[in-house]
Amino acid sequence: MRCAKYSANGNDFVIFHSDTKENRTELAKELCHRQDGIGADGLIVVVPHDTLDFEWQFYNSDGSEADMCGNGSRACAHYAYTNKLASKNMSFLTGAGVISAEVEDDMVLSELTPPKILDKDIEFNGKSWWLINTGVPHLVHFTQNIEEFDIAEARELRHKYNANVNIAFVDEDKTLRVRTYERGVEDETLACGTGMSACFYRAYIEEKVANNIEVYPRSGATLYLGMNDRTITFRGKVKNTFVTDWEV
């Protein structure tokens, strides 16, 4: 089986395409294993769709399926274009709904599914959290010190609300810094697209930032998030790290 390894601003993925849609839970755990496999945060499988350019199957590194992944959507779009599965402008089906994407060299823009605020009144350990769905659920808290991310607290919140957990900080220049604990990986990751989007959306609603800003995840990469008349747009670089054959 030929597959590609992609990096998208700190998130990494194994991607391949297939004519069949099937359960690939065990394959995801095998391929994503950091020591015995290729190593990745997630597996993306591109499969045919009757009316859209394609459909994806997305698996976390623990084999669980996820409806959406922002950085994964950009890596997947680049893979599909590179492998002539779609044109530069494409639409594809995820568990969260239809995603539109545009590829321009190594820069990819994804238009995410419309965000939904699920709860604005969560109090935990004296902190205020919002629960926002940007394709998958994210808890968002604004902090005065982005270096203080309590992983034990994040893990507790993740299981209590079955959601990813983010802290965010608005810099003086109105850019945003974000750290994310991801379910399915069960640890902090270097970047999370839907997590950055959830933090951006709360900041935008609370008028902390403008409608087009730069966002910096733990990896230090620069992402560009904005609001159009429909939803959140999410743009940044992706990198095809390598292509390899894997025996299954």
Contacts in CASP RR format, 6 or more apart in sequence:
PFRMAT RR
TARGET T0000
AUTHOR 0000-0000-0000
METHOD contacts of the structure
MODEL  1
MRCAKYSANGNDFVIFHSDTKENRTELAKELCHRQDGIGADGLIVVVPHD
TLDFEWQFYNSDGSEADMCGNGSRACAHYAYTNKLASKNMSFLTGAGVIS
AEVEDDMVLSELTPPKILDKDIEFNGKSWWLINTGVPHLVHFTQNIEEFD
IAEARELRHKYNANVNIAFVDEDKTLRVRTYERGVEDETLACGTGMSACF
YRAYIEEKVANNIEVYPRSGATLYLGMNDRTITFRGKVKNTFVTDWEV
1 16 0 8 1.000
1 245 0 8 1.000
1 246 0 8 1.000
1 247 0 8 1.000
1 248 0 8 1.000
2 16 0 8 1.000
2 243 0 8 1.000
2 244 0 8 1.000
2 245 0 8 1.000
2 246 0 8 1.000
3 14 0 8 1.000
3 15 0 8 1.000
3 16 0 8 1.000
3 31 0 8 1.000
3 38 0 8 1.000
3 243 0 8 1.000
3 244 0 8 1.000
3 245 0 8 1.000
3 246 0 8 1.000
4 14 0 8 1.000
4 15 0 8 1.000
4 16 0 8 1.000
4 79 0 8 1.000
4 240 0 8 1.000
4 241 0 8 1.000
4 242 0 8 1.000
4 243 0 8 1.000
4 244 0 8 1.000
5 12 0 8 1.000
5 13 0 8 1.000
5 14 0 8 1.000
5 15 0 8 1.000
5 38 0 8 1.000
5 39 0 8 1.000
5 40 0 8 1.000
5 240 0 8 1.000
5 241 0 8 1.000
5 242 0 8 1.000
5 243 0 8 1.000
5 244 0 8 1.000
6 12 0 8 1.000
6 13 0 8 1.000
6 14 0 8 1.000
6 15 0 8 1.000
6 72 0 8 1.000
6 75 0 8 1.000
6 78 0 8 1.000
6 79 0 8 1.000
6 238 0 8 1.000
6 239 0 8 1.000
6 240 0 8 1.000
6 241 0 8 1.000
7 13 0 8 1.000
7 75 0 8 1.000
7 238 0 8 1.000
7 239 0 8 1.000
7 241 0 8 1.000
8 71 0 8 1.000
8 72 0 8 1.000
8 74 0 8 1.000
8 75 0 8 1.000
8 191 0 8 1.000
8 236 0 8 1.000
8 237 0 8 1.000
8 238 0 8 1.000
8 239 0 8 1.000
9 71 0 8 1.000
9 190 0 8 1.000
9 191 0 8 1.000
9 217 0 8 1.000
9 219 0 8 1.000
9 220 0 8 1.000
9 221 0 8 1.000
9 223 0 8 1.000
9 236 0 8 1.000
9 237 0 8 1.000
9 238 0 8 1.000
10 71 0 8 1.000
10 189 0 8 1.000
10 190 0 8 1.000
10 191 0 8 1.000
10 217 0 8 1.000
10 218 0 8 1.000
10 219 0 8 1.000
10 221 0 8 1.000
11 41 0 8 1.000
11 69 0 8 1.000
11 71 0 8 1.000
11 72 0 8 1.000
11 75 0 8 1.000
11 189 0 8 1.000
11 190 0 8 1.000
11 191 0 8 1.000
11 192 0 8 1.000
11 193 0 8 1.000
12 39 0 8 1.000
12 40 0 8 1.000
12 41 0 8 1.000
12 42 0 8 1.000
12 241 0 8 1.000
13 40 0 8 1.000
13 41 0 8 1.000
13 42 0 8 1.000
13 43 0 8 1.000
13 44 0 8 1.000
13 71 0 8 1.000
13 72 0 8 1.000
13 75 0 8 1.000
13 76 0 8 1.000
14 31 0 8 1.000
14 32 0 8 1.000
14 38 0 8 1.000
14 39 0 8 1.000
14 40 0 8 1.000
14 42 0 8 1.000
14 43 0 8 1.000
14 44 0 8 1.000
15 43 0 8 1.000
15 44 0 8 1.000
15 45 0 8 1.000
15 46 0 8 1.000
15 75 0 8 1.000
15 76 0 8 1.000
15 79 0 8 1.000
16 45 0 8 1.000
16 46 0 8 1.000
17 45 0 8 1.000
17 46 0 8 1.000
17 47 0 8 1.000
17 54 0 8 1.000
17 79 0 8 1.000
17 80 0 8 1.000
17 83 0 8 1.000
17 85 0 8 1.000
18 45 0 8 1.000
18 46 0 8 1.000
18 47 0 8 1.000
19 47 0 8 1.000
19 48 0 8 1.000
20 47 0 8 1.000
21 45 0 8 1.000
21 47 0 8 1.000
21 55 0 8 1.000
21 57 0 8 1.000
24 43 0 8 1.000
24 45 0 8 1.000
24 57 0 8 1.000
24 59 0 8 1.000
25 59 0 8 1.000
25 63 0 8 1.000
25 64 0 8 1.000
25 65 0 8 1.000
26 63 0 8 1.000
27 43 0 8 1.000
27 248 0 8 1.000
28 42 0 8 1.000
28 43 0 8 1.000
28 59 0 8 1.000
28 60 0 8 1.000
28 61 0 8 1.000
28 63 0 8 1.000
29 61 0 8 1.000
29 62 0 8 1.000
29 63 0 8 1.000
30 36 0 8 1.000
30 37 0 8 1.000
31 37 0 8 1.000
31 38 0 8 1.000
31 39 0 8 1.000
31 40 0 8 1.000
31 43 0 8 1.000
31 246 0 8 1.000
32 38 0 8 1.000
32 39 0 8 1.000
32 40 0 8 1.000
32 41 0 8 1.000
32 42 0 8 1.000
32 43 0 8 1.000
32 59 0 8 1.000
32 60 0 8 1.000
32 61 0 8 1.000
32 63 0 8 1.000
33 39 0 8 1.000
33 61 0 8 1.000
38 244 0 8 1.000
38 246 0 8 1.000
39 61 0 8 1.000
40 61 0 8 1.000
41 60 0 8 1.000
41 61 0 8 1.000
41 182 0 8 1.000
41 185 0 8 1.000
41 189 0 8 1.000
42 58 0 8 1.000
42 59 0 8 1.000
42 60 0 8 1.000
42 61 0 8 1.000
42 69 0 8 1.000
43 57 0 8 1.000
43 58 0 8 1.000
43 59 0 8 1.000
43 61 0 8 1.000
43 63 0 8 1.000
44 56 0 8 1.000
44 57 0 8 1.000
44 58 0 8 1.000
44 59 0 8 1.000
44 69 0 8 1.000
44 72 0 8 1.000
44 75 0 8 1.000
44 76 0 8 1.000
44 79 0 8 1.000
45 56 0 8 1.000
45 57 0 8 1.000
45 59 0 8 1.000
46 54 0 8 1.000
46 55 0 8 1.000
46 56 0 8 1.000
46 76 0 8 1.000
46 79 0 8 1.000
46 80 0 8 1.000
46 85 0 8 1.000
46 92 0 8 1.000
47 54 0 8 1.000
47 55 0 8 1.000
47 56 0 8 1.000
47 57 0 8 1.000
48 54 0 8 1.000
48 55 0 8 1.000
49 55 0 8 1.000
49 92 0 8 1.000
49 93 0 8 1.000
52 91 0 8 1.000
52 92 0 8 1.000
52 93 0 8 1.000
52 98 0 8 1.000
53 80 0 8 1.000
53 85 0 8 1.000
53 86 0 8 1.000
53 87 0 8 1.000
53 90 0 8 1.000
53 91 0 8 1.000
53 92 0 8 1.000
54 80 0 8 1.000
54 85 0 8 1.000
54 86 0 8 1.000
54 90 0 8 1.000
54 92 0 8 1.000
54 93 0 8 1.000
55 92 0 8 1.000
55 93 0 8 1.000
55 94 0 8 1.000
56 76 0 8 1.000
56 92 0 8 1.000
56 93 0 8 1.000
56 94 0 8 1.000
57 65 0 8 1.000
58 65 0 8 1.000
58 66 0 8 1.000
58 67 0 8 1.000
58 68 0 8 1.000
58 69 0 8 1.000
58 72 0 8 1.000
58 94 0 8 1.000
58 95 0 8 1.000
59 65 0 8 1.000
59 66 0 8 1.000
60 66 0 8 1.000
60 182 0 8 1.000
60 183 0 8 1.000
60 184 0 8 1.000
60 185 0 8 1.000
61 184 0 8 1.000
61 185 0 8 1.000
62 184 0 8 1.000
62 185 0 8 1.000
62 186 0 8 1.000
63 184 0 8 1.000
64 183 0 8 1.000
64 184 0 8 1.000
66 136 0 8 1.000
66 184 0 8 1.000
67 94 0 8 1.000
67 95 0 8 1.000
67 96 0 8 1.000
67 97 0 8 1.000
67 135 0 8 1.000
67 136 0 8 1.000
68 94 0 8 1.000
68 95 0 8 1.000
68 96 0 8 1.000
68 97 0 8 1.000
68 99 0 8 1.000
68 112 0 8 1.000
68 113 0 8 1.000
68 134 0 8 1.000
68 135 0 8 1.000
68 136 0 8 1.000
68 194 0 8 1.000
69 136 0 8 1.000
69 192 0 8 1.000
69 193 0 8 1.000
69 194 0 8 1.000
70 110 0 8 1.000
70 112 0 8 1.000
70 192 0 8 1.000
70 193 0 8 1.000
70 194 0 8 1.000
70 197 0 8 1.000
70 234 0 8 1.000
71 191 0 8 1.000
71 192 0 8 1.000
71 193 0 8 1.000
71 238 0 8 1.000
72 193 0 8 1.000
73 94 0 8 1.000
73 99 0 8 1.000
73 101 0 8 1.000
73 110 0 8 1.000
73 112 0 8 1.000
73 234 0 8 1.000
74 101 0 8 1.000
74 108 0 8 1.000
74 109 0 8 1.000
74 110 0 8 1.000
74 234 0 8 1.000
74 235 0 8 1.000
74 236 0 8 1.000
74 238 0 8 1.000
75 108 0 8 1.000
75 238 0 8 1.000
76 92 0 8 1.000
76 101 0 8 1.000
77 86 0 8 1.000
77 90 0 8 1.000
77 92 0 8 1.000
77 101 0 8 1.000
77 102 0 8 1.000
77 103 0 8 1.000
77 108 0 8 1.000
77 110 0 8 1.000
78 103 0 8 1.000
78 106 0 8 1.000
78 108 0 8 1.000
78 238 0 8 1.000
78 240 0 8 1.000
79 85 0 8 1.000
79 240 0 8 1.000
80 86 0 8 1.000
80 90 0 8 1.000
80 92 0 8 1.000
81 87 0 8 1.000
81 88 0 8 1.000
81 90 0 8 1.000
81 103 0 8 1.000
82 240 0 8 1.000
86 92 0 8 1.000
88 102 0 8 1.000
88 103 0 8 1.000
88 104 0 8 1.000
89 100 0 8 1.000
89 101 0 8 1.000
89 102 0 8 1.000
89 103 0 8 1.000
90 100 0 8 1.000
90 101 0 8 1.000
90 102 0 8 1.000
90 103 0 8 1.000
91 98 0 8 1.000
91 99 0 8 1.000
91 100 0 8 1.000
91 101 0 8 1.000
92 98 0 8 1.000
92 99 0 8 1.000
92 101 0 8 1.000
93 99 0 8 1.000
94 113 0 8 1.000
94 135 0 8 1.000
96 113 0 8 1.000
96 135 0 8 1.000
96 136 0 8 1.000
97 113 0 8 1.000
98 113 0 8 1.000
99 110 0 8 1.000
99 111 0 8 1.000
99 112 0 8 1.000
99 113 0 8 1.000
100 110 0 8 1.000
100 111 0 8 1.000
101 108 0 8 1.000
101 109 0 8 1.000
101 110 0 8 1.000
101 111 0 8 1.000
102 108 0 8 1.000
102 109 0 8 1.000
106 237 0 8 1.000
106 238 0 8 1.000
106 239 0 8 1.000
107 235 0 8 1.000
107 236 0 8 1.000
107 237 0 8 1.000
108 235 0 8 1.000
108 236 0 8 1.000
108 237 0 8 1.000
108 238 0 8 1.000
109 233 0 8 1.000
109 234 0 8 1.000
109 235 0 8 1.000
109 236 0 8 1.000
110 233 0 8 1.000
110 234 0 8 1.000
110 235 0 8 1.000
111 228 0 8 1.000
111 230 0 8 1.000
111 231 0 8 1.000
111 232 0 8 1.000
111 233 0 8 1.000
111 234 0 8 1.000
112 134 0 8 1.000
112 135 0 8 1.000
112 194 0 8 1.000
112 197 0 8 1.000
112 231 0 8 1.000
112 232 0 8 1.000
112 233 0 8 1.000
112 234 0 8 1.000
113 134 0 8 1.000
113 135 0 8 1.000
113 231 0 8 1.000
114 230 0 8 1.000
114 231 0 8 1.000
115 132 0 8 1.000
115 133 0 8 1.000
115 134 0 8 1.000
115 135 0 8 1.000
115 197 0 8 1.000
115 198 0 8 1.000
115 201 0 8 1.000
115 231 0 8 1.000
115 232 0 8 1.000
116 132 0 8 1.000
116 133 0 8 1.000
117 130 0 8 1.000
117 131 0 8 1.000
117 132 0 8 1.000
117 205 0 8 1.000
118 131 0 8 1.000
118 132 0 8 1.000
118 133 0 8 1.000
118 137 0 8 1.000
119 130 0 8 1.000
119 131 0 8 1.000
120 130 0 8 1.000
120 131 0 8 1.000
122 128 0 8 1.000
122 129 0 8 1.000
122 130 0 8 1.000
122 131 0 8 1.000
122 139 0 8 1.000
122 161 0 8 1.000
123 129 0 8 1.000
124 153 0 8 1.000
124 157 0 8 1.000
124 160 0 8 1.000
125 153 0 8 1.000
127 141 0 8 1.000
128 141 0 8 1.000
128 142 0 8 1.000
129 139 0 8 1.000
129 140 0 8 1.000
129 141 0 8 1.000
129 157 0 8 1.000
130 139 0 8 1.000
130 140 0 8 1.000
130 141 0 8 1.000
130 198 0 8 1.000
130 202 0 8 1.000
131 137 0 8 1.000
131 138 0 8 1.000
131 139 0 8 1.000
131 140 0 8 1.000
131 161 0 8 1.000
131 163 0 8 1.000
132 138 0 8 1.000
132 140 0 8 1.000
132 198 0 8 1.000
132 201 0 8 1.000
132 202 0 8 1.000
133 198 0 8 1.000
134 194 0 8 1.000
134 195 0 8 1.000
134 197 0 8 1.000
134 198 0 8 1.000
134 201 0 8 1.000
134 232 0 8 1.000
135 194 0 8 1.000
136 163 0 8 1.000
136 164 0 8 1.000
136 194 0 8 1.000
137 161 0 8 1.000
137 162 0 8 1.000
137 163 0 8 1.000
137 164 0 8 1.000
138 163 0 8 1.000
138 164 0 8 1.000
138 165 0 8 1.000
138 166 0 8 1.000
138 180 0 8 1.000
138 194 0 8 1.000
138 195 0 8 1.000
138 198 0 8 1.000
138 199 0 8 1.000
139 157 0 8 1.000
139 161 0 8 1.000
139 163 0 8 1.000
139 164 0 8 1.000
139 165 0 8 1.000
139 166 0 8 1.000
140 166 0 8 1.000
140 167 0 8 1.000
140 168 0 8 1.000
140 195 0 8 1.000
140 198 0 8 1.000
140 199 0 8 1.000
140 202 0 8 1.000
141 166 0 8 1.000
141 167 0 8 1.000
141 168 0 8 1.000
142 167 0 8 1.000
142 168 0 8 1.000
142 169 0 8 1.000
142 170 0 8 1.000
142 202 0 8 1.000
142 203 0 8 1.000
142 208 0 8 1.000
143 167 0 8 1.000
143 168 0 8 1.000
143 169 0 8 1.000
144 169 0 8 1.000
145 169 0 8 1.000
146 167 0 8 1.000
146 168 0 8 1.000
146 169 0 8 1.000
146 177 0 8 1.000
146 179 0 8 1.000
149 167 0 8 1.000
149 179 0 8 1.000
149 181 0 8 1.000
149 188 0 8 1.000
151 181 0 8 1.000
151 187 0 8 1.000
151 188 0 8 1.000
154 165 0 8 1.000
154 181 0 8 1.000
154 188 0 8 1.000
155 181 0 8 1.000
155 186 0 8 1.000
157 163 0 8 1.000
157 165 0 8 1.000
158 164 0 8 1.000
158 165 0 8 1.000
158 181 0 8 1.000
158 183 0 8 1.000
158 186 0 8 1.000
162 183 0 8 1.000
163 183 0 8 1.000
164 180 0 8 1.000
164 181 0 8 1.000
164 182 0 8 1.000
164 183 0 8 1.000
164 192 0 8 1.000
164 194 0 8 1.000
164 195 0 8 1.000
165 180 0 8 1.000
165 181 0 8 1.000
166 178 0 8 1.000
166 179 0 8 1.000
166 180 0 8 1.000
166 181 0 8 1.000
166 192 0 8 1.000
166 195 0 8 1.000
166 196 0 8 1.000
166 198 0 8 1.000
166 199 0 8 1.000
167 178 0 8 1.000
167 179 0 8 1.000
168 176 0 8 1.000
168 177 0 8 1.000
168 178 0 8 1.000
168 179 0 8 1.000
168 199 0 8 1.000
168 202 0 8 1.000
168 203 0 8 1.000
169 176 0 8 1.000
169 177 0 8 1.000
169 178 0 8 1.000
170 176 0 8 1.000
170 203 0 8 1.000
170 208 0 8 1.000
170 209 0 8 1.000
171 177 0 8 1.000
174 208 0 8 1.000
174 209 0 8 1.000
174 210 0 8 1.000
174 213 0 8 1.000
175 209 0 8 1.000
175 213 0 8 1.000
175 214 0 8 1.000
175 215 0 8 1.000
175 216 0 8 1.000
176 196 0 8 1.000
176 199 0 8 1.000
176 200 0 8 1.000
176 203 0 8 1.000
176 209 0 8 1.000
176 213 0 8 1.000
176 214 0 8 1.000
176 215 0 8 1.000
176 216 0 8 1.000
176 225 0 8 1.000
177 215 0 8 1.000
177 216 0 8 1.000
177 217 0 8 1.000
178 192 0 8 1.000
178 195 0 8 1.000
178 196 0 8 1.000
178 199 0 8 1.000
178 215 0 8 1.000
178 216 0 8 1.000
178 217 0 8 1.000
178 218 0 8 1.000
179 188 0 8 1.000
179 217 0 8 1.000
179 218 0 8 1.000
180 188 0 8 1.000
180 189 0 8 1.000
180 191 0 8 1.000
180 192 0 8 1.000
180 195 0 8 1.000
180 196 0 8 1.000
180 217 0 8 1.000
180 218 0 8 1.000
181 187 0 8 1.000
181 188 0 8 1.000
181 189 0 8 1.000
182 188 0 8 1.000
182 189 0 8 1.000
182 192 0 8 1.000
188 218 0 8 1.000
189 218 0 8 1.000
190 217 0 8 1.000
190 218 0 8 1.000
190 219 0 8 1.000
191 217 0 8 1.000
191 218 0 8 1.000
191 219 0 8 1.000
191 221 0 8 1.000
191 223 0 8 1.000
192 217 0 8 1.000
193 217 0 8 1.000
193 223 0 8 1.000
193 234 0 8 1.000
196 215 0 8 1.000
196 217 0 8 1.000
196 223 0 8 1.000
196 225 0 8 1.000
196 234 0 8 1.000
197 225 0 8 1.000
197 232 0 8 1.000
197 234 0 8 1.000
199 215 0 8 1.000
200 209 0 8 1.000
200 213 0 8 1.000
200 215 0 8 1.000
200 225 0 8 1.000
200 226 0 8 1.000
200 232 0 8 1.000
201 227 0 8 1.000
201 232 0 8 1.000
203 209 0 8 1.000
204 210 0 8 1.000
204 211 0 8 1.000
204 226 0 8 1.000
204 227 0 8 1.000
211 226 0 8 1.000
211 227 0 8 1.000
212 224 0 8 1.000
212 225 0 8 1.000
212 226 0 8 1.000
212 227 0 8 1.000
213 224 0 8 1.000
213 225 0 8 1.000
213 226 0 8 1.000
214 222 0 8 1.000
214 223 0 8 1.000
214 224 0 8 1.000
214 225 0 8 1.000
215 222 0 8 1.000
215 223 0 8 1.000
215 224 0 8 1.000
215 225 0 8 1.000
216 222 0 8 1.000
216 223 0 8 1.000
217 223 0 8 1.000
221 236 0 8 1.000
221 237 0 8 1.000
222 236 0 8 1.000
223 234 0 8 1.000
223 235 0 8 1.000
223 236 0 8 1.000
224 233 0 8 1.000
224 234 0 8 1.000
224 235 0 8 1.000
224 236 0 8 1.000
225 232 0 8 1.000
225 233 0 8 1.000
225 234 0 8 1.000
225 235 0 8 1.000
226 232 0 8 1.000
226 233 0 8 1.000
226 234 0 8 1.000
227 233 0 8 1.000
END
